[in-house]
C-alpha cells in the first residue's frame, strides 16, 4: 500500500497532475479550433424591416498620429448602420490628430460626428480621462469603445449589435491584425492568431472573462448604474473591470463573429514586446495565480515538464515525447491561425516557422521581465499597480 506521506507518492501525484494539466491544455487547442470555426466569420444578417435598430454611440479616443490613422478613422464614417454617432475624443489641444478628425468630419457631413478636445481628469487611466466628455455627451443606449488603431468593415457594427441579445450586456471583438508587410507584422499576427486566440476562444467557450477593450459594445444604462466610465478610472485595465462589473450583476458577455482588425501604422518588435510585457503585469496584478498558470501554458516549458513526467510514469522516451509535442502544437497553431484569418495568411510557411519559434522562445523571457519590473510605461506616463488592479501614477521628481 502506498504511503501518502512518502516522497515517492508525492512525486507520483505531481507527475500525474502535470500530465492531466498537459491534456487540459491540449483540449484548449481543440476547443479553440472547433469553436473558432463555428463562431468566427459568420454571415452578418440584417434586422427584419419591422425591428428597429438600437442607436450606438461610438467613443473613439485618439492620441497622436501614425501613417494609418486617417484610413482607420475613415472606416467609422462609412459604416453600414442606420443609427449611430461618432464621438472623437482627443485630450491634448495641440495633438495633430485634431486636424485629421476635423477633415473627416468636413468630408462626411451626413455622419453624426463630434469632436471633444481636452478630456476630463476623473482618475489615473488616460484613456478614461480622454473619453469622459464624449461619454457624458452620448445619446444612444449602446456605447462602443474603439481604439485608434482599429480598422472596421462596413458591417462590423451590425455584426456586433446582432449579438446583443436580451441577456447580453457586453459584446467584444477578439483581437487580431490586418495584413501588413514586415517581420514585426508577421510576429504580431502569429501572436494574436495562436496563443491569444487559443486563450480567448477557450475562455469564451467556458464563459470565463477574457476581454480586451480595443473594440467593445456595452449597454450604457448598466454603466450608468455604477457611475459611468469614470467609476473605472482607477484601473489601467478598465476593459477587464467593465466585464467583471457586468458579470457580477448577472449579465453575460460574448464575442462577435468578426475579429478586431488592428492596423497601427507603427509596427516594430520592440514596441510590441513592451505591449506584451505591460499586459502580463496587468494580468498578474488582477489575477495573481497567473504567475503559476501562464508559464505552464507555454509550449516549450509545458512540453519539457510533461516529457519528464511521462518518462517517470510510463518510461516513455522524453526526447521523442518532447519533439512530438512541439510538432503537433506547431501544426495546431497553424490551423488555428488559418481559422482566425479565414483564408490564406500573408506570409509563407517558412516565415511562420521563424515567427512561431521567436514567439515561443521570447514568451517566457518577457514574462520574467514583467515580474522583475512591476512599473508600467504607458505613452509618456509611468504607473505602479497594486494587487487587485488599482493603479497609481508615479510623478517624475522635479530637480531643484
C-alpha positions in Angstrom: 0.0 0.0 0.0 1.4 3.4 -0.9 2.2 5.8 1.9 0.6 9.3 1.2 3.5 10.9 3.1 6.3 9.1 1.2 8.4 11.1 -1.3 7.6 8.6 -4.0 3.9 9.1 -3.6 4.3 12.8 -3.7 6.3 12.6 -7.0 3.7 10.3 -8.5 0.9 12.6 -7.7 2.8 15.6 -9.0 3.7 13.8 -12.3 0.2 12.7 -12.8 -1.1 16.2 -12.1 1.3 17.6 -14.8 0.0 15.0 -17.3 -3.6 15.9 -16.5 -2.8 19.6 -16.9 -1.0 18.9 -20.2 -4.1 17.1 -21.5 -6.2 20.0 -20.5 -4.1 22.5 -22.4 -4.3 20.2 -25.5 -8.1 20.2 -25.1 -7.9 24.1 -25.2 -6.2 23.7 -28.6 -9.1 21.6 -30.0 -11.8 23.7 -28.4 -10.3 26.9 -29.8 -10.1 25.5 -33.4 -13.6 23.9 -33.3 -15.3 26.9 -31.6 -13.4 29.3 -33.8 -14.7 27.6 -37.0 -18.2 27.7 -35.5 -18.1 31.3 -34.1 -15.9 33.4 -36.3 -16.6 35.0 -39.7 -20.3 34.1 -39.8 -22.6 35.9 -42.3 -23.9 39.2 -41.0 -27.7 39.2 -41.1 -29.7 42.5 -41.2 -32.5 43.2 -38.9 -36.1 42.5 -40.2 -37.8 45.6 -41.5 -40.2 45.8 -38.5 -37.3 45.5 -36.0 -35.8 48.9 -35.0 -32.0 49.3 -34.9 -30.7 50.3 -31.5 -28.7 53.5 -31.5 -24.9 53.3 -30.9 -22.6 56.0 -29.6 -19.0 55.2 -30.7 -16.3 56.6 -28.5 -13.1 57.0 -30.5 -10.1 58.1 -28.2 -7.2 59.4 -30.2 -3.6 60.4 -29.2 -1.0 61.2 -31.8 -0.8 60.4 -35.5 0.5 57.4 -37.3 0.6 56.6 -41.1 -2.7 54.6 -40.9 -4.8 56.8 -38.6 -6.6 58.6 -41.5 -7.6 55.4 -43.2 -8.5 53.6 -39.9 -10.7 56.5 -38.7 -12.4 57.0 -42.1 -13.8 53.4 -41.9 -16.0 54.6 -39.0 -17.5 57.3 -41.2 -18.6 54.7 -43.8 -20.3 52.1 -41.5 -23.4 50.5 -43.0 -25.5 51.1 -39.9 -28.5 53.4 -39.8 -28.3 54.9 -36.3 -25.0 55.8 -34.8 -23.0 58.8 -33.7 -19.2 59.1 -33.7 -17.6 60.8 -30.7 -13.9 61.5 -31.3 -12.0 62.3 -28.1 -8.6 64.0 -28.1 -7.0 65.1 -24.8 -4.2 67.4 -26.0 -5.2 70.6 -27.8 -2.0 70.6 -29.8 -2.5 66.9 -31.0 -2.1 66.7 -34.8 -4.9 64.1 -34.8 -7.3 67.0 -34.4 -6.7 68.1 -38.0 -7.4 64.6 -39.3 -10.6 64.3 -37.3 -11.8 67.7 -38.5 -11.0 66.9 -42.1 -13.1 63.7 -42.0 -16.0 65.4 -40.2 -16.0 68.0 -43.0 -15.7 65.3 -45.7 -18.7 63.3 -44.3 -21.3 66.0 -43.3 -24.1 63.5 -43.2 -22.4 61.4 -40.4 -23.3 62.4 -36.9 -19.8 63.1 -35.7 -18.5 65.4 -33.0 -15.0 66.2 -31.7 -14.2 66.6 -28.0 -10.9 68.2 -27.0 -9.4 68.4 -23.5 -10.6 65.4 -21.7 -11.6 65.4 -18.0 -9.5 64.2 -15.1 -11.6 61.5 -13.4 -8.8 59.0 -12.5 -5.4 57.7 -13.3 -6.4 56.0 -16.6 -5.6 58.3 -19.5 -8.0 56.6 -21.9 -10.9 57.0 -19.5 -10.0 60.7 -18.9 -9.9 61.2 -22.7 -13.2 59.6 -23.3 -15.2 61.1 -20.4 -16.5 64.2 -22.2 -17.7 62.1 -25.2 -19.3 59.6 -22.8 -21.1 62.4 -21.0 -22.5 63.7 -24.3 -23.5 60.3 -25.7 -27.2 60.0 -26.5 -27.8 56.3 -27.5 -28.5 53.2 -25.5 -25.4 51.3 -26.6 -21.8 52.5 -26.2 -19.0 51.3 -28.4 -15.4 51.9 -27.3 -12.9 51.5 -30.2 -9.1 52.1 -30.1 -7.4 54.4 -32.6 -5.6 51.6 -34.3 -8.7 49.6 -35.2 -10.0 49.3 -38.7 -13.6 48.2 -39.3 -15.6 46.7 -42.1 -18.8 48.3 -43.3 -20.9 45.7 -41.5 -18.8 45.4 -38.3 -21.1 47.4 -36.1 -24.1 45.5 -37.4 -22.3 42.3 -36.6 -21.6 43.4 -33.0 -25.1 44.7 -32.4 -26.6 41.4 -33.7 -25.0 39.6 -30.7 -26.5 42.0 -28.1 -29.3 39.6 -27.0 -31.6 40.2 -24.0 -29.2 38.6 -21.5 -26.0 40.1 -23.0 -24.5 43.3 -21.7 -21.1 43.4 -23.5 -20.1 42.3 -27.0 -16.4 42.4 -27.8 -14.2 41.6 -30.8 -11.4 39.1 -30.5 -8.1 40.9 -31.1 -6.4 40.2 -34.5 -4.5 42.2 -37.1 -4.8 43.5 -40.6 -2.4 42.1 -43.2 0.8 44.2 -43.2 4.3 43.7 -44.5 7.5 43.0 -42.5 8.6 40.5 -39.8 7.1 42.6 -37.0 3.7 42.4 -38.6 4.1 38.6 -39.1 5.1 38.3 -35.4 2.0 40.2 -34.3 -0.3 38.2 -36.5 1.2 34.9 -35.2 0.8 36.0 -31.6 -2.9 37.1 -31.9 -3.8 34.2 -34.2 -2.3 31.5 -32.0 -1.7 31.9 -28.3 -4.1 34.9 -27.9 -6.8 33.3 -29.9 -6.5 29.9 -28.1 -6.9 31.6 -24.7 -9.6 33.9 -26.0 -11.8 31.3 -27.7 -11.4 28.8 -24.9 -12.3 31.4 -22.3 -15.3 32.4 -24.3 -16.4 28.7 -24.6 -16.2 28.2 -20.8 -17.7 31.7 -20.1 -14.6 33.0 -18.4 -13.8 36.7 -18.6 -11.1 37.3 -21.2 -11.9 40.7 -22.5 -9.7 43.2 -24.2 -11.2 46.6 -24.7 -9.9 47.6 -28.1 -13.4 47.1 -29.6 -16.3 46.7 -27.2 -20.0 47.3 -27.3 -21.9 47.8 -24.0 -25.3 48.8 -22.6 -24.9 52.4 -21.4 -27.7 52.1 -18.8 -25.7 49.4 -17.0 -22.6 51.5 -16.9 -24.5 54.5 -15.6 -25.8 52.3 -12.7 -22.3 52.2 -11.3 -21.3 55.8 -12.1 -20.4 55.6 -15.8 -16.9 55.0 -17.2 -15.5 57.4 -14.6 -16.1 54.7 -12.0 -13.4 52.7 -13.7 -10.8 55.5 -13.9 -8.8 54.0 -11.0 -7.8 51.0 -13.2 -5.5 50.7 -16.1 -7.2 47.6 -17.3 -10.6 49.2 -17.4 -11.8 46.6 -20.0 -11.5 43.7 -17.6 -13.3 45.6 -14.9 -16.1 46.6 -17.3 -16.7 42.9 -17.9 -16.3 41.9 -14.3 -18.8 44.6 -13.1 -21.4 43.4 -15.6 -20.8 39.7 -14.8 -21.0 40.4 -11.0 -24.5 41.8 -11.7 -25.7 38.7 -13.5 -25.1 39.8 -17.1 -23.3 37.8 -19.8 -20.8 38.8 -22.4 -19.8 37.3 -25.8 -17.5 37.8 -28.8 -18.8 38.9 -32.2 -18.0 36.9 -35.3 -15.6 39.5 -36.8 -12.2 39.8 -35.1 -10.9 43.3 -34.2 -8.5 44.3 -37.0 -5.6 46.2 -35.5 -3.9 48.3 -38.2 -1.4 50.6 -36.4 0.9 52.4 -38.7 3.8 51.9 -36.3 4.8 48.2 -36.2 8.1 47.1 -34.7 9.2 44.2 -32.5 10.4 46.3 -29.5 7.1 48.3 -29.2 5.0 45.1 -29.4 7.1 43.3 -26.8 6.7 46.3 -24.4 3.0 46.0 -25.0 3.0 42.3 -24.2 5.0 42.9 -21.1 2.6 45.5 -19.9 -0.3 43.1 -20.4 1.5 40.4 -18.3 1.9 42.9 -15.5 -1.8 43.8 -15.6 -2.9 40.1 -15.6 -0.6 39.3 -12.6 -2.0 42.3 -10.6 -5.6 41.4 -11.4 -5.4 37.6 -11.3 -2.3 36.6 -9.2 -2.5 32.9 -9.9 -1.4 33.6 -13.5 2.1 33.7 -12.1 2.0 29.9 -12.0 -0.5 29.1 -14.7 0.7 31.4 -17.5 4.3 29.9 -17.9 2.8 26.4 -17.8 0.7 27.3 -20.9 3.8 27.9 -22.9 4.6 25.2 -25.5 8.3 24.7 -24.7 8.0 24.9 -20.9 4.9 22.7 -20.7 6.4 20.2 -23.1 9.6 19.8 -21.1 7.8 19.2 -17.8 5.3 16.8 -19.4 8.1 14.9 -21.1 9.9 14.2 -17.8 6.6 13.3 -16.2 5.7 10.9 -19.0 9.1 9.3 -18.6 8.7 8.9 -14.9 5.2 7.5 -15.1 5.3 5.4 -18.3 9.0 5.1 -19.1 8.5 6.9 -22.5 11.5 8.5 -24.2 11.4 12.1 -23.1 13.1 13.5 -26.2 10.7 11.8 -28.6 7.8 12.9 -26.4 9.0 16.5 -26.4 9.6 16.6 -30.2 6.2 15.2 -31.0 4.6 17.6 -28.5 6.3 20.6 -30.2 5.5 19.4 -33.7 1.8 18.8 -33.1 1.5 22.1 -31.1 3.0 23.9 -34.1 0.6 22.2 -36.6 -2.4 23.1 -34.5 -1.3 26.7 -34.2 -1.1 26.9 -38.0 -4.7 25.5 -38.2 -5.9 28.0 -35.6 -4.2 30.9 -37.3 -5.8 29.9 -40.6 -9.2 29.7 -38.9 -8.9 33.2 -37.5 -7.6 34.6 -40.7 -10.4 32.9 -42.7 -8.2 32.4 -45.7 -4.5 32.4 -46.6 -2.1 34.3 -44.4 0.0 37.0 -46.0 3.3 35.1 -45.4 4.8 31.8 -46.4 5.3 28.7 -44.1 9.0 29.5 -43.6 8.1 32.9 -42.2 5.6 31.3 -40.0 8.2 28.8 -38.6 10.6 31.6 -37.8 7.9 33.9 -36.3 6.4 31.0 -34.3 9.8 29.9 -32.8 10.6 33.5 -32.0 7.2 33.9 -30.2 7.6 30.7 -28.3 11.2 31.4 -27.2 10.6 35.0 -26.3 7.3 34.4 -24.4 8.9 33.1 -21.1 11.6 35.8 -21.3 9.0 38.6 -21.5 7.1 37.0 -18.6 10.2 37.1 -16.4 10.9 40.7 -17.4 7.3 41.7 -16.4 7.8 40.1 -12.9 11.1 41.8 -12.3 9.8 45.3 -13.1 6.2 46.0 -11.9 6.0 49.6 -13.1 4.0 50.2 -16.3 5.0 52.7 -19.0 2.0 54.0 -21.0 2.9 56.6 -23.6 4.7 59.3 -21.6 3.4 58.2 -18.1 4.6 55.7 -15.5 2.2 53.8 -13.2 2.5 51.4 -10.3 0.0 48.6 -9.9 -1.4 47.3 -6.6 -2.9 43.9 -6.1 -6.5 43.9 -7.5 -5.6 46.1 -10.5 -5.8 49.6 -8.9 -3.2 51.9 -10.3 -1.4 55.0 -9.2 0.7 57.3 -11.3 4.3 57.8 -10.5 5.0 61.5 -10.9 8.5 62.4 -12.2 10.7 64.0 -9.5 11.4 67.7 -10.0 15.0 68.6 -9.7 15.7 71.7 -7.7 
